[in-house]
């Protein structure tokens, strides 16, 4: 039996970690399986009678197409919104949490590296 996961597996790995690792290594297989399941569900749309509130809800494949269009729209709007609210890398300057120079000085003039008492 062959395993297609990285050889860097450690003894403390959980089942979820091993599954995620397998999915990363075999991403093409995961995408093909997802497409197959999606196609089967779309074909299942023929197997029942639809009773929508509006006529377009009864069209074949309306909800998958509608969901995909909404998904793409949200992603594109998020890209535009990112451009609108994005800040420069040094926006917070020296007071940034991750700024090395922004650590408060102690009484002896040295920078305080104790994390400010945070746990």
Protein Blocks (a to p, Z undefined) as FASTA:
>chain_A
ZZdbdfkbcfklcfklmmmmmmmmmmmmmmmmmmmmmmmmmmmmmmpccddfbfklmpgh
klmmmmmmmmmmmmmmmmmmmmmmpccfklnmmmpmklmklpccdfkopacfelnopZZ
